[in-house]
Structure formats: structure tokens, C-alpha cells
Amino acid sequence: MAIGNKFIIDTNILFSALYSPDSVAGKIIDLALEKKIELFAPEEVKAELTRNLKKKLGYSEKELDFTLKTLPVNWLNTNLYANFLEQAKKTISLKDVPILAAHYLTKFPIITDDQEFFTLNGVKTRSLRDVVKLFDQSI
């Protein structure tokens, strides 16, 4: 089965990558920096990542600004996927609604280790390890 190189990514993966750059999550960011894959995320992911970086890792405003600007993520404005929010609310936990709505809009697979996504019919998902194996020959 052919796979594209564009993916929706969630907060946990981005946070994990920043917390532990040598992790599998960090490899996802490396692949995006190397232009082997393209990452997309809803604005809500950016907001949650901002809160987590401040609260859990003590990022300053300057560190936060630099990190968000340099992360290889295309941030999707809520207006783009607003028409899919109601459909997503009927399908998944509230915290994951923006990610699923962004998937409905773009049809890009979701990179996640959140098992709830893998149980949804018609939703394309990929685990971190699967994506790294597909695009990084050093594994």
C-alpha cells in the first residue's frame, strides 16, 4: 500500500520529541526537518504544546517563541476544519476532536500512539515506529 509523506501529528508526539530528541518521536521531527515527511497540526495542538512546554519544561517566552517558529509543523487554522468538528465530536474523545477534524479535512494519516484513533473505521493512522521505519533507512 502506497503511503504519502504528509501527516497530521498530535501534541504528545511533539512534546515527546522536544523532551527527548533521540526518541522515536524525535526521529519524526528529524524526518520533517530533512523534508522526507511533512507535518500538519491543528492550532489547538499548538496551544496545548505551548501550555505543556511552559508548565512541564519551564520554557520561557523566548524559548517558546523560538521552538514554535522552528518546529517543522504546518499549523492549520481552526477555520479550515471547522466544518468537520461536529462529525469528529460524535466519533472521538473531546481532546482529540481537532486532530480528527483536521484528518477529515486533509485525508492525511494521523501519526499517533493513541489507541483510540486505531479503532476508528475509515480513519488512516500510523504509529510512530511505522512512519520512522518507512522513511528512515537507518532503523
C-alpha positions in Angstrom: 0.0 0.0 0.0 1.5 3.3 -1.0 1.8 6.0 1.6 2.1 9.7 1.1 4.5 11.8 3.1 2.0 14.2 4.7 0.7 13.5 8.2 -1.4 15.0 11.0 0.6 15.0 14.3 -0.7 15.3 17.8 0.7 17.1 20.9 2.1 14.1 22.7 4.4 13.3 19.8 5.7 16.9 19.5 6.2 17.2 23.3 8.0 13.8 23.4 10.2 14.9 20.6 11.2 18.1 22.3 11.6 16.4 25.7 13.7 13.5 24.3 15.1 14.4 20.8 16.8 11.0 20.5 13.5 9.2 20.9 11.3 7.7 18.1 9.2 10.9 18.4 12.4 12.9 17.9 13.1 10.9 14.7 9.7 12.1 13.3 10.8 15.7 13.7 14.2 14.8 12.1 12.3 13.3 9.1 10.3 16.5 8.8 13.4 18.7 9.1 15.0 16.5 6.3 11.9 17.1 4.2 11.2 13.4 4.0 7.8 14.0 5.5 5.5 17.0 6.0 3.7 17.5 9.3 0.4 19.3 9.9 -1.4 20.0 13.2 -4.4 22.0 14.3 -3.9 25.3 16.1 -5.3 23.6 19.3 -2.2 21.3 19.2 0.0 24.4 19.2 -1.9 25.9 22.2 -1.7 22.6 24.1 2.0 22.2 23.3 2.6 25.8 24.5 0.9 25.1 27.8 2.8 21.9 28.3 6.2 23.4 27.5 5.6 26.2 29.9 4.2 24.1 32.7 6.2 20.8 32.4 9.5 22.0 31.0 9.6 25.6 32.2 10.1 27.2 28.8 10.5 31.0 28.8 8.5 33.1 26.3 11.7 33.5 24.2 12.4 29.7 24.2 8.7 29.0 23.4 8.6 31.5 20.6 11.8 30.1 19.0 10.6 26.5 19.4 7.2 27.1 17.8 8.8 29.0 14.9 11.4 26.3 14.2 9.3 23.2 14.6 8.7 21.7 11.1 4.9 21.8 11.5 2.3 23.4 9.3 -0.2 24.8 11.8 -3.8 24.5 10.5 -6.2 27.4 11.3 -9.3 26.2 13.0 -11.5 27.9 10.3 -10.1 25.3 7.8 -11.5 22.3 9.5 -14.4 23.9 11.4 -17.0 22.2 9.2 -15.7 18.8 10.4 -15.7 19.5 14.2 -19.3 18.2 14.8 -18.6 15.0 12.9 -15.4 14.5 14.9 -17.2 15.2 18.2 -19.5 12.3 17.5 -16.6 9.9 16.9 -13.8 10.5 19.4 -12.8 11.9 22.8 -13.2 15.7 23.1 -9.4 16.3 23.5 -8.8 14.7 20.1 -11.6 16.3 18.1 -9.4 18.9 16.4 -6.9 16.2 15.2 -9.7 14.1 13.8 -11.4 17.1 12.2 -8.0 18.0 10.6 -7.8 14.5 9.3 -11.3 14.6 7.8 -10.3 17.9 6.0 -6.9 16.8 4.7 -7.3 13.0 4.5 -3.7 12.8 5.8 -2.9 9.9 8.1 -2.6 10.7 11.8 0.8 9.8 13.4 -0.2 8.7 16.9 0.3 6.1 19.5 -3.2 6.9 21.0 -5.0 3.6 20.6 -8.4 5.3 20.3 -7.6 6.5 16.8 -6.7 3.0 15.6 -10.2 1.8 16.5 -12.0 4.2 14.2 -13.3 2.9 10.9 -12.1 4.8 7.8 -9.5 6.9 9.7 -6.0 6.5 8.4 -3.5 6.2 11.3 0.2 5.3 11.6 2.2 4.5 14.6 5.4 6.4 15.3 7.5 3.4 14.6 5.8 2.6 11.4 6.4 6.0 10.0 10.1 6.0 11.1 10.6 2.6 9.5 9.0 3.7 6.2 11.1 6.9 5.9 14.4 6.3 7.8 16.6 3.6 6.4 18.9 3.7 9.4 16.4 1.8 11.6 
